[in-house]
Amino acid sequence: MIDKTIKETVIARLYTMPPNQKISIGSEGSFTRDEVIDHIEKENKIGKKFIEIELAFLRALKEGVFHEIISNKA
């Protein structure tokens, strides 16, 4: 079971995207924003994978990984 707060946070972030924008999830395929949200709510394989990807992204932001990359290219 996915933590409710994490699930809500990921879904809230998804709602900032245009509904018709496609999201590619590796070899699983491409999905619209609403399809990804549906998978997250069902807590199936694709939904769990997307949450895993999103959490890795948020951790990288927290650790300043993207800031380092941008600073090194400047």
C-alpha positions as CSV (number, residue, x, y, z in Angstrom):
1,M,0.0,0.0,0.0
2,I,1.2,3.4,-1.0
3,D,1.4,6.1,1.8
4,K,-1.6,8.4,1.4
5,T,0.4,11.6,1.7
6,I,2.9,10.5,-1.0
7,K,0.1,9.5,-3.3
8,E,-1.8,12.8,-2.9
9,T,1.4,14.8,-3.4
10,V,2.3,13.0,-6.6
11,I,-1.3,13.3,-7.9
12,A,-1.3,17.1,-7.0
13,R,2.0,17.5,-9.0
14,L,0.5,15.7,-12.0
15,Y,-2.5,18.1,-12.0
16,T,-0.1,20.9,-12.8
17,M,0.5,19.3,-16.2
18,P,-1.7,19.7,-19.2
19,P,-4.2,16.8,-19.4
20,N,-3.2,15.8,-22.9
21,Q,0.6,15.8,-22.3
22,K,2.0,12.3,-22.7
23,I,4.2,10.8,-20.0
24,S,6.5,8.0,-21.0
25,I,7.2,5.3,-18.3
26,G,10.1,3.3,-19.6
27,S,9.0,0.2,-21.5
28,E,5.5,0.4,-20.0
29,G,4.5,3.0,-22.7
30,S,3.1,6.5,-22.8
31,F,0.2,7.7,-20.8
32,T,-1.9,10.9,-20.4
33,R,-1.8,12.7,-17.1
34,D,-5.2,11.3,-16.2
35,E,-4.2,7.8,-17.2
36,V,-1.2,8.0,-14.8
37,I,-3.4,9.4,-12.1
38,D,-5.8,6.4,-12.6
39,H,-2.9,4.0,-12.3
40,I,-1.7,5.7,-9.1
41,E,-5.2,5.5,-7.6
42,K,-5.4,1.8,-8.4
43,E,-1.9,1.3,-7.0
44,N,-1.0,-1.0,-9.8
45,K,2.4,-1.7,-11.3
46,I,2.4,1.4,-13.5
47,G,1.2,3.7,-10.7
48,K,3.8,2.4,-8.3
49,K,6.5,2.8,-10.9
50,F,5.5,6.4,-11.5
51,I,5.5,7.2,-7.8
52,E,9.0,5.6,-7.5
53,I,10.2,7.8,-10.4
54,E,8.6,10.9,-8.9
55,L,10.1,10.3,-5.4
56,A,13.6,9.8,-7.0
57,F,13.1,13.2,-8.8
58,L,12.1,14.9,-5.6
59,R,15.0,13.4,-3.7
60,A,17.4,14.7,-6.4
61,L,15.9,18.2,-6.1
62,K,16.3,18.1,-2.3
63,E,19.9,17.0,-2.6
64,G,20.7,19.7,-5.1
65,V,21.6,17.4,-7.9
66,F,20.0,19.6,-10.6
67,H,21.5,22.7,-9.2
68,E,25.0,21.1,-9.4
69,I,24.4,20.1,-13.0
70,I,23.2,23.6,-14.0
71,S,26.1,25.2,-12.2
72,N,28.7,23.0,-13.9
73,K,27.3,23.9,-17.3
74,A,27.3,27.6,-16.7
